[in-house]
Every structure is written in C-alpha cells, then in structure tokens.
Amino acid sequence: MAMMATQKTAKFLINSEEWDLFVKSCEAEGTYPSEVLRKYCQTYSNGIKVSAKKVTQSKIYQSNENALNGQNKCVQSVGELYSGPGGIGLGAAMAQVDTGKERWITEPRWTNDYCADTCKTWEENVLGYEREQKGFSGKVDVYSGDVRELNIDALAPVDGLMFGFPCNDFSIVGEKKGFDGEFGPLYSYGVRVLRKSEQPSWFIAENVGGITSSNEGNAFTKILSDLRDSGYSITSHKYKLEQYGVPQARHRVIIVGFRDDLNLKFQVPAPLEHIITSGEALGKPIPPGTFNNELTKQSARVVERLSYIDPGENCWNAKRLPDHLKLNVPRTQLSHIYKKIDPNKPSYTVTGSGGGGTHMYHWSENRALTNRERARLQTFPDWFKFCGSKESVRKQIGMAIPVTASKLVVEAVLKTMAGVPYQSIEPNLKL
C-alpha cells in the first residue's frame, strides 16, 4: 500500500486584484490555482537543487533592537578545534564587514584544545573580548582535552569551523613523520565536523608550509581530497604572513572551503603594501606591569657570546665570534641557534619549543626576547594575558596563528558570504 505524502497548507499574502487575475487565468487554461502553485514550487525546488539536510541558515538576522546604526547584524557562529591560545579566535572576534545595510561578524559557540592552560587563555581573552567589547552573552562550550576523546556528534551546529590542526609531524623543524606520526592524522576530526548532518557553511584550516611535501606530498593530497569529498569547494594557498601584517617570516598553508550548495569560491586576499619589521613591532616600549614580560635568565657566557653576534647572524655564521665562544657541537639544520633578529626586517619564525639558543634574541640588548615580545611578533595585543608557566606561555605563543593574519582571512570569508568584492590573487597551490 502506497503511503500518502504529508501535506501542508500554504498561506501567503497577495493583492486581491492580482489574485482575481490569477484565478481567471487558471480558469482560462482549464486548471486549478492550487495545481499551478504546487507545480511551481516543485519546479523551483528542483531548479535550486538544495537537499533538506543542507538548508542551514548562513546568516542570522538579529531583531531591530540589536540593529547597529540601522544595519542588520549578520552573525556567523563558529567552532574551533585545536584552538591554541586564541590567535585565530581573537582574529575572528575582531573581524567585521559592513555592507551599508548589514554588518557581518562572528560569534563563538564552542572551542577545543588539549591544553588546560591554553583553554584558560582562550576563555580569558577571546571570550573576554566577545563579552566586554561586543556585548556577546551567549553560551560557549570550552572543551579542554584530547580531540580523540571529544564527542563530535554532540557539538552544536555552527556556520563556520576553524581548525589549525597540529603541525608537529609536518614541520621542517620536526621529524616530518606526516601521517605516520602521532599528530598527523588529527586533521580527520575536522573532517568529521564537516561531514555532520548539519554541515558548516565554511571552514578555515591552517598548517605549516611543510605539509605540502610530507609523505612525498601524499599527505597533503589526501587532506585536500577528504576536505573536497566532504562537500566543499576549497582554495589552498601558502601564505607568506610577513606580507599580511605579521612582523615575522612565517609561511603557512591555509585552506578555505565553502559548502558546495552555496556556490561560493574563496579568493586569496592580495598582500598588503607595507611590510612591518621586527624593529617596528618591538620598538615601542612595553609598559611596566605588562603580563608575560619576564626576562630569561642567561649565563655570563651566553651574554658574552651574544655580544659578538650582529643582527641577523647566528652562532654558526657570526663573523666576529671568537673560537672560545663557538659551540663545540655538530652544526645542525637550525640556523636560528643564538640568532639575533634584524630590526630592519621581519623576524624569523617564532617557535614554541627548543633548548638553549632557541629563544630568539634581541638585536642590541644581548638577551633572549621575552614572551611578550614574541607575542608582539605574533601580533597579539599587549593586553592579551597568557595563562600558565613561562614555558607553557612560550609554547602557546609559538603554536598560535597570528591574530592580524587571522582577522584578514576571516574578513575575506565574511566578504565572500556578503558578496563584497576585495583585491585578490591567484592561489599558489594546485588542487
């Protein structure tokens, strides 16, 4: 026995004269108004080809009470995996796009990181910024723990997913184990979020530049394939972040995807005209009492060694370094051992770990940079307070996605959603 489809009564408003004319037209054609309307609905739906499970609201219009200067506020809810201390989270919180009639922003729904210190930092700063600067009062779930123990299915639906999946096994500083390492496969948890029944409208994924060559390039190909097969149109680009307002040479692969049914394609934002040097970033004095600005204890020998190293040099190529201060160890591939930053250029890459000689060094003061100075190179504002021990803070800073670059990419996503054009370039990674 065939089952009857559930029927609903449609109600709509139409001018009485237009309705009378419509009814007479149907009578002239020998059909009923309801039959014409039903066929129109079917034809329209088939033409759009939107599956029911993908009809999620891509923007949320607030009531007029929340309108800003006559603008509707279009909110994109976001979730984060591997959030770090809040580089991309704060960048997203600061991002906004005004179209004249609409103001597009993001708001957090949930976040995850395995480190308790990192989660506390995120809450105090990113969520604090949302509450104090934007008046956000919604509930945010902060999941502190291993993503492999996270109930992905229980995560609230979001418009956007941001995940800088762990780079340890793809970094040129590490052993480049790729998928064979402990952290390599963790990108797949982001894929699981993208494949939930209520799919995000867009995502931003970030990793080190070395990911493109890991496992002979097969790892990157697999990652792109999984993201594309999740139902997204993707754009992949290796960014030189020093070209995007970050005062350090930090090269990162960023993948942006829009759900296929949205028919949107992300364009890579064009580089900025001005390159910010490390001298510009660190030249402004840090106010007394600023968080995370403790000096690193150094031996007299280290201070003496640094006194013979000029800006831009390291312990291997310093021209003035006497023999008794040279390192009596085999030379490694790490060219930043006791390397002083050059104030006339962006610094070299800020990292989150390493032993003696890896703390980054001031160009003129013969000392290691403080965590606050490293945070400045990562474009965190001075008010941003990192929680945890000094080494925990160092790691958080080094693993973070720079705030300024994050804001720029998120704003490009919002502009794409809002239909606002912006200057762009061709992506440099082929799909």
Backbone torsions as a table, in degrees:
resi	resn	phi	psi	omega
1	MET	NA	126.8	-179.1
2	ALA	-71.1	140.7	179.1
3	MET	-90.2	139.5	179.2
4	MET	-77.9	135.8	175.7
5	ALA	-69.7	143.1	176.5
6	THR	-63.1	132.6	-178.6
7	GLN	-112.1	147.2	177.3
8	LYS	-128.8	149.1	177.0
9	THR	-91.6	123.1	-179.5
10	ALA	-92.9	135.5	177.5
11	LYS	-123.4	135.7	176.7
12	PHE	-154.6	161.5	179.9
13	LEU	-98.9	136.5	177.9
14	ILE	-148.4	145.3	178.2
15	ASN	-57.2	136.3	-175.4
16	SER	-59.9	-37.7	179.5
17	GLU	-67.1	-39.6	177.9
18	GLU	-65.7	-38.4	178.9
19	TRP	-66.3	-44.4	178.9
20	ASP	-59.1	-41.6	179.4
21	LEU	-66.3	-38.6	178.5
22	PHE	-63.2	-44.5	-179.8
23	VAL	-62.1	-45.0	179.8
24	LYS	-63.1	-36.1	178.7
25	SER	-66.1	-39.5	178.2
26	CYS	-65.4	-40.9	179.1
27	GLU	-63.0	-38.5	-179.8
28	ALA	-65.8	-29.8	179.7
29	GLU	-91.0	-2.9	178.8
30	GLY	72.9	33.7	179.5
31	THR	-134.3	174.1	-178.8
32	TYR	-102.2	146.2	177.9
33	PRO	-55.6	-40.4	-178.2
34	SER	-64.0	-37.7	179.9
35	GLU	-66.2	-40.0	178.9
36	VAL	-63.6	-45.2	-179.2
37	LEU	-65.5	-39.5	179.9
38	ARG	-63.6	-44.5	179.5
39	LYS	-65.0	-36.4	178.7
40	TYR	-63.7	-44.0	179.6
41	CYS	-60.9	-42.4	180.0
42	GLN	-64.8	-44.9	-179.9
43	THR	-63.5	-41.5	-179.4
44	TYR	-64.4	-44.7	-179.1
45	SER	-65.2	-41.8	179.3
46	ASN	-65.8	-33.4	178.8
47	GLY	-69.2	-36.8	-179.8
48	ILE	-77.8	-34.5	178.0
49	LYS	57.2	54.0	176.6
50	VAL	-106.6	122.8	178.0
51	SER	-75.9	147.5	-174.9
52	ALA	-59.1	-37.5	-175.7
53	LYS	-70.7	-16.0	-178.2
54	LYS	-99.4	-0.2	179.5
55	VAL	-81.1	81.1	175.0
56	THR	-111.9	150.5	-175.1
57	GLN	-71.6	117.1	-177.9
58	SER	-80.3	-17.1	173.9
59	LYS	-149.9	145.2	-176.4
60	ILE	-110.9	117.5	178.5
61	TYR	-87.3	124.1	177.3
62	GLN	-77.0	163.9	176.9
63	SER	-68.0	165.5	-179.9
64	ASN	-60.3	-23.1	178.6
65	GLU	-63.8	-27.5	-178.5
66	ASN	-100.8	4.1	179.8
67	ALA	-65.2	142.3	-178.4
68	LEU	-107.9	112.1	179.8
69	ASN	52.7	41.9	179.2
70	GLY	82.3	2.9	-179.2
71	GLN	-97.2	146.0	170.3
72	ASN	-80.5	140.1	178.3
73	LYS	-93.7	115.8	-179.4
74	CYS	-101.1	110.4	-172.5
75	VAL	-102.4	129.3	171.7
76	GLN	-104.7	112.6	177.4
77	SER	-74.8	140.4	-176.9
78	VAL	-129.8	149.7	171.6
79	GLY	-123.2	151.5	-179.1
80	GLU	-128.2	133.9	165.7
81	LEU	-109.1	144.2	-178.5
82	TYR	53.1	52.1	-169.1
83	SER	-64.6	-25.7	-170.6
84	GLY	65.3	-165.8	-176.4
85	PRO	-73.2	-13.7	177.6
86	GLY	128.4	25.1	177.7
87	GLY	-63.5	-55.6	179.0
88	ILE	-75.1	-29.1	178.1
89	GLY	-64.6	-45.1	178.4
90	LEU	-70.3	-37.6	176.4
91	GLY	-59.2	-41.7	177.9
92	ALA	-67.2	-40.0	179.4
93	ALA	-62.9	-34.5	-179.1
94	MET	-83.3	-17.2	-176.3
95	ALA	-70.7	140.1	173.6
96	GLN	-158.2	149.6	178.9
97	VAL	-133.1	123.6	178.6
98	ASP	-105.8	126.7	178.5
99	THR	-103.3	-2.4	-174.0
100	GLY	105.1	-51.6	177.8
101	LYS	-98.9	-25.0	-175.9
102	GLU	-128.7	150.7	172.6
103	ARG	-123.8	114.2	-177.2
104	TRP	-94.6	129.6	179.5
105	ILE	-142.5	173.8	172.9
106	THR	-117.1	157.4	173.2
107	GLU	-142.0	140.4	-176.3
108	PRO	-78.0	146.8	174.0
109	ARG	-117.3	-39.9	177.2
110	TRP	-158.3	158.4	178.7
111	THR	-149.1	156.1	-178.5
112	ASN	-143.4	138.7	167.6
113	ASP	-154.7	151.2	-175.8
114	TYR	-77.1	-18.1	-174.1
115	CYS	-96.9	125.0	-179.0
116	ALA	-63.9	-40.6	177.5
117	ASP	-59.4	-43.2	-179.2
118	THR	-62.3	-44.6	179.2
119	CYS	-62.6	-39.3	178.2
120	LYS	-65.2	-41.2	176.5
121	THR	-60.0	-45.1	179.8
122	TRP	-59.8	-47.2	-179.0
123	GLU	-61.5	-46.3	-174.7
124	GLU	-67.3	-30.8	-172.7
125	ASN	-106.9	-55.9	-178.5
126	VAL	-68.3	-52.5	178.4
127	LEU	-65.4	-36.5	176.9
128	GLY	-61.1	-41.0	177.6
129	TYR	-64.3	-43.6	178.9
130	GLU	-59.3	-43.6	-177.0
131	ARG	-71.4	-48.6	-171.0
132	GLU	-82.7	-35.6	-175.6
133	GLN	-96.7	-28.1	-175.9
134	LYS	-113.3	-6.7	179.3
135	GLY	72.2	20.4	-179.9
136	PHE	-70.7	132.2	-177.8
137	SER	-125.8	8.3	-177.0
138	GLY	-73.8	167.9	179.3
139	LYS	-82.3	135.1	177.1
140	VAL	-127.2	127.0	177.8
141	ASP	-91.8	123.5	177.8
142	VAL	-109.5	112.2	-177.5
143	TYR	-101.9	107.1	178.4
144	SER	-96.5	113.6	-179.6
145	GLY	155.4	174.9	-178.2
146	ASP	-64.4	129.2	-178.9
147	VAL	-60.7	-25.0	-179.2
148	ARG	-70.5	-13.7	176.4
149	GLU	-106.3	6.4	-178.3
150	LEU	-84.7	135.9	177.0
151	ASN	-81.5	91.5	-176.2
152	ILE	-59.9	-39.1	-177.2
153	ASP	-64.8	-23.9	-177.5
154	ALA	-87.6	-6.4	-179.7
155	LEU	-67.7	139.3	179.7
156	ALA	-64.1	145.2	176.3
157	PRO	-60.8	143.2	179.4
158	VAL	-135.9	158.6	175.8
159	ASP	-78.6	-34.9	-177.5
160	GLY	-134.7	142.9	175.6
161	LEU	-115.0	132.2	176.2
162	MET	-121.5	125.4	179.5
163	PHE	-148.9	116.1	172.0
164	GLY	-95.5	80.9	-171.4
165	PHE	-62.8	148.3	-171.8
166	PRO	-49.7	135.3	-173.9
167	CYS	-103.3	-1.3	-172.0
168	ASN	-49.7	-41.1	-174.9
169	ASP	-89.2	2.4	177.6
170	PHE	-116.3	-11.1	-174.0
171	SER	-74.7	144.6	177.9
172	ILE	-69.5	-19.8	178.1
173	VAL	-75.7	-29.2	-179.1
174	GLY	-88.3	-160.0	-176.6
175	GLU	-90.3	-1.0	177.6
176	LYS	52.7	52.4	178.9
177	LYS	-77.1	-18.8	180.0
178	GLY	60.1	-133.6	-179.4
179	PHE	-66.9	-16.9	-179.5
180	ASP	-81.1	-8.6	179.7
181	GLY	-90.3	177.5	-178.3
182	GLU	-69.8	-32.7	-172.2
183	PHE	-100.0	-19.6	-175.5
184	GLY	-51.6	-46.2	-176.5
185	PRO	-76.3	-0.9	-173.2
186	LEU	-69.2	-14.8	175.5
187	TYR	-58.6	-27.1	-173.7
188	SER	-63.6	-21.8	178.4
189	TYR	-72.3	-29.6	171.1
190	GLY	-67.0	-39.4	177.6
191	VAL	-61.1	-38.3	179.5
192	ARG	-63.4	-37.7	176.3
193	VAL	-64.4	-41.4	-179.0
194	LEU	-66.6	-21.8	-177.2
195	ARG	-100.6	9.0	175.6
196	LYS	-66.0	162.5	-176.7
197	SER	-60.9	-35.3	175.4
198	GLU	-102.5	88.2	-172.9
199	GLN	-74.5	142.8	171.5
200	PRO	-60.4	154.4	177.0
201	SER	-74.1	-30.3	-175.9
202	TRP	-153.1	166.2	175.0
203	PHE	-147.2	157.2	171.4
204	ILE	-128.7	122.1	177.3
205	ALA	-120.1	140.3	-175.5
206	GLU	-134.0	144.5	174.7
207	ASN	-159.9	175.2	-178.0
208	VAL	-70.7	159.4	179.8
209	GLY	-61.7	-28.0	-178.3
210	GLY	-66.5	-10.1	-178.6
211	ILE	-64.5	-26.4	-177.0
212	THR	-70.7	-20.7	-178.6
213	SER	-110.8	-4.8	-178.4
214	SER	-64.4	143.8	-177.1
215	ASN	52.4	41.6	179.6
216	GLU	59.0	31.4	178.7
217	GLY	87.0	-9.3	-176.1
218	ASN	-71.1	-31.8	-179.6
219	ALA	-63.1	-46.2	-178.7
220	PHE	-65.0	-41.3	177.9
221	THR	-60.2	-41.7	179.1
222	LYS	-65.4	-42.9	180.0
223	ILE	-61.8	-47.5	179.3
224	LEU	-61.4	-40.5	179.9
225	SER	-62.9	-43.8	-179.9
226	ASP	-65.2	-38.6	179.0
227	LEU	-67.2	-43.1	179.6
228	ARG	-66.0	-41.3	-178.8
229	ASP	-70.7	-12.6	176.0
230	SER	-77.7	-5.3	176.3
231	GLY	102.7	37.7	-176.2
232	TYR	-131.8	143.7	170.0
233	SER	-88.3	118.9	-169.2
234	ILE	-116.0	151.5	174.3
235	THR	-129.2	127.4	-177.3
236	SER	-121.7	135.5	-176.0
237	HIS	-149.9	139.3	173.6
238	LYS	-93.5	108.8	-175.7
239	TYR	-88.6	137.2	165.1
240	LYS	-94.6	99.0	-168.8
241	LEU	-66.8	-17.4	173.5
242	GLU	-64.2	-17.2	176.7
243	GLN	-88.7	0.6	-176.6
244	TYR	-127.3	36.8	172.8
245	GLY	87.0	8.9	-179.4
246	VAL	-104.2	123.2	-175.1
247	PRO	-82.0	45.1	175.8
248	GLN	-154.0	152.4	176.1
249	ALA	-80.0	94.8	-177.1
250	ARG	-128.3	111.8	-174.8
251	HIS	-107.8	120.0	-173.0
252	ARG	-135.4	143.2	173.3
253	VAL	-87.8	126.2	177.0
254	ILE	-122.6	126.4	179.7
255	ILE	-112.2	126.7	178.1
256	VAL	-120.1	133.8	179.8
257	GLY	-132.0	144.4	172.0
258	PHE	-117.5	139.9	-178.6
259	ARG	-57.5	138.5	-171.6
260	ASP	-53.9	-40.6	-174.1
261	ASP	-70.8	-10.7	178.5
262	LEU	-80.9	-16.7	179.6
263	ASN	55.1	43.9	178.3
264	LEU	-118.6	148.4	178.6
265	LYS	-131.7	126.8	-179.5
266	PHE	-75.6	135.0	175.3
267	GLN	-106.6	136.0	-179.6
268	VAL	-69.1	122.6	179.9
269	PRO	-60.0	143.4	178.3
270	ALA	-70.5	145.9	177.5
271	PRO	-59.1	153.6	177.4
272	LEU	-77.9	158.4	-177.5
273	GLU	-75.3	-35.8	-174.1
274	HIS	-97.6	129.8	174.1
275	ILE	-95.1	125.4	-179.6
276	ILE	-89.5	126.5	-179.9
277	THR	-86.1	163.1	176.8
278	SER	-65.4	-31.8	177.0
279	GLY	-63.6	-38.3	176.5
280	GLU	-66.1	-41.5	-176.8
281	ALA	-68.2	-36.6	-174.0
282	LEU	-104.9	-3.8	-176.7
283	GLY	-69.9	-31.5	178.5
284	LYS	-73.7	126.3	-177.3
285	PRO	-58.4	143.1	176.3
286	ILE	-85.2	124.1	-176.7
287	PRO	-59.8	144.0	176.7
288	PRO	-57.0	141.5	179.0
289	GLY	86.2	0.2	178.6
290	THR	-66.4	139.3	-177.9
291	PHE	-62.5	150.4	169.0
292	ASN	61.8	36.5	-177.0
293	ASN	-117.1	26.1	-178.6
294	GLU	-72.9	142.0	177.1
295	LEU	-76.3	150.0	175.3
296	THR	-85.4	135.4	178.0
297	LYS	-72.6	131.0	-178.0
298	GLN	-131.5	143.9	178.8
299	SER	-74.4	162.2	178.4
300	ALA	-61.7	-33.6	179.4
301	ARG	-66.1	-40.7	178.1
302	VAL	-64.6	-42.6	178.7
303	VAL	-61.7	-42.3	178.2
304	GLU	-64.0	-43.2	178.9
305	ARG	-58.9	-46.1	-178.8
306	LEU	-62.7	-29.6	-178.0
307	SER	-66.3	-19.0	179.3
308	TYR	-100.2	1.3	-179.3
309	ILE	-103.6	124.2	-178.9
310	ASP	-88.0	162.0	179.0
311	PRO	-53.2	131.8	-179.7
312	GLY	89.1	-10.8	179.9
313	GLU	-96.1	161.3	173.2
314	ASN	-126.2	-177.1	-175.0
315	CYS	-69.0	-13.8	-178.6
316	TRP	-89.2	-31.2	-174.6
317	ASN	-117.3	7.9	-179.5
318	ALA	-64.6	120.7	-173.8
319	LYS	-71.7	-28.9	-175.2
320	ARG	-97.2	-2.0	-173.4
321	LEU	-70.1	118.6	179.1
322	PRO	-70.6	158.8	-174.5
323	ASP	-59.5	-36.9	-175.0
324	HIS	-71.4	-11.0	178.7
325	LEU	-106.2	-1.5	177.7
326	LYS	-74.4	153.4	-179.2
327	LEU	-76.1	130.8	-180.0
328	ASN	-93.4	55.9	-179.9
329	VAL	-139.3	157.4	177.2
330	PRO	-60.8	141.0	179.1
331	ARG	-66.4	136.5	-180.0
332	THR	-105.9	176.4	178.0
333	GLN	-76.4	-9.1	-176.9
334	LEU	-82.9	100.7	-176.7
335	SER	-78.2	-3.5	-178.2
336	HIS	-97.0	13.4	176.6
337	ILE	-64.0	119.6	-176.9
338	TYR	51.5	35.6	-179.8
339	LYS	-86.6	129.6	175.6
340	LYS	-88.0	139.1	177.2
341	ILE	-74.2	150.4	177.9
342	ASP	-94.8	117.7	-175.8
343	PRO	-66.8	-13.6	-178.6
344	ASN	-94.0	4.0	179.8
345	LYS	-136.4	164.5	167.5
346	PRO	-60.8	148.8	-179.6
347	SER	-70.4	170.7	170.2
348	TYR	-76.3	175.5	-169.1
349	THR	-65.8	130.7	174.0
350	VAL	-74.2	126.8	178.9
351	THR	-116.0	168.6	-174.3
352	GLY	-107.2	2.2	-177.3
353	SER	-156.5	172.6	179.1
354	GLY	133.0	155.2	-178.2
355	GLY	-88.2	-149.4	-177.5
356	GLY	-58.7	137.0	178.0
357	GLY	88.1	3.5	-175.4
358	THR	-114.2	15.8	-172.9
359	HIS	-90.2	1.5	-173.8
360	MET	70.8	140.6	-169.9
361	TYR	-132.1	139.6	-178.1
362	HIS	-64.8	145.3	-175.2
363	TRP	-70.8	-23.1	-174.7
364	SER	-131.7	-12.2	-172.4
365	GLU	-103.1	5.7	175.7
366	ASN	50.9	52.2	-178.7
367	ARG	-155.2	163.2	174.0
368	ALA	-74.3	150.9	174.7
369	LEU	-67.3	151.1	173.3
370	THR	-80.5	165.5	175.3
371	ASN	-59.7	-36.9	179.2
372	ARG	-64.2	-38.9	177.9
373	GLU	-67.0	-40.2	176.0
374	ARG	-64.0	-36.5	177.6
375	ALA	-64.6	-36.2	176.3
376	ARG	-63.1	-40.1	177.8
377	LEU	-65.4	-22.7	175.3
378	GLN	-92.9	7.2	176.1
379	THR	65.8	24.5	170.2
380	PHE	-76.5	137.0	176.6
381	PRO	-67.3	155.7	-176.3
382	ASP	-63.5	-23.3	-179.6
383	TRP	-77.0	-12.2	-176.6
384	PHE	-70.9	118.3	-176.5
385	LYS	-102.9	117.6	176.5
386	PHE	-86.2	136.8	-177.7
387	CYS	-100.6	147.1	177.5
388	GLY	114.3	-175.6	-179.9
389	SER	-70.2	169.8	-179.7
390	LYS	-59.5	-43.0	179.4
391	GLU	-70.3	-35.5	175.9
392	SER	-62.4	-42.9	179.6
393	VAL	-64.9	-42.1	177.7
394	ARG	-57.1	-44.6	-179.8
395	LYS	-64.9	-43.5	179.6
396	GLN	-58.9	-44.4	-178.7
397	ILE	-64.1	-46.5	-176.8
398	GLY	-66.6	-28.8	-178.2
399	MET	-88.9	-6.9	-173.4
400	ALA	-76.3	157.0	169.7
401	ILE	-89.7	127.6	-176.5
402	PRO	-55.9	138.8	-174.2
403	VAL	-62.6	-48.3	-174.7
404	THR	-60.7	-46.2	179.2
405	ALA	-65.3	-38.0	178.8
406	SER	-61.4	-45.8	179.6
407	LYS	-59.6	-42.3	-179.0
408	LEU	-63.7	-43.0	-179.0
409	VAL	-69.3	-42.8	179.1
410	VAL	-63.3	-39.7	177.8
411	GLU	-64.9	-33.7	175.0
412	ALA	-65.2	-37.2	175.5
413	VAL	-63.1	-46.3	-179.3
414	LEU	-64.3	-38.3	177.3
415	LYS	-63.6	-38.7	177.6
416	THR	-63.3	-43.9	178.3
417	MET	-63.3	-38.2	-175.5
418	ALA	-85.8	-7.8	-178.8
419	GLY	77.0	28.1	-179.9
420	VAL	-98.5	120.4	-179.6
421	PRO	-71.5	154.9	176.4
422	TYR	-152.3	160.1	-179.9
423	GLN	-67.4	135.4	-176.3
424	SER	-143.5	168.4	176.5
425	ILE	-130.4	168.5	177.9
426	GLU	-73.9	140.0	175.7
427	PRO	-64.4	145.1	-177.0
428	ASN	-98.4	3.1	176.5
429	LEU	-115.6	125.8	-179.7
430	LYS	-81.5	143.4	-177.8
431	LEU	-95.3	NA	NA
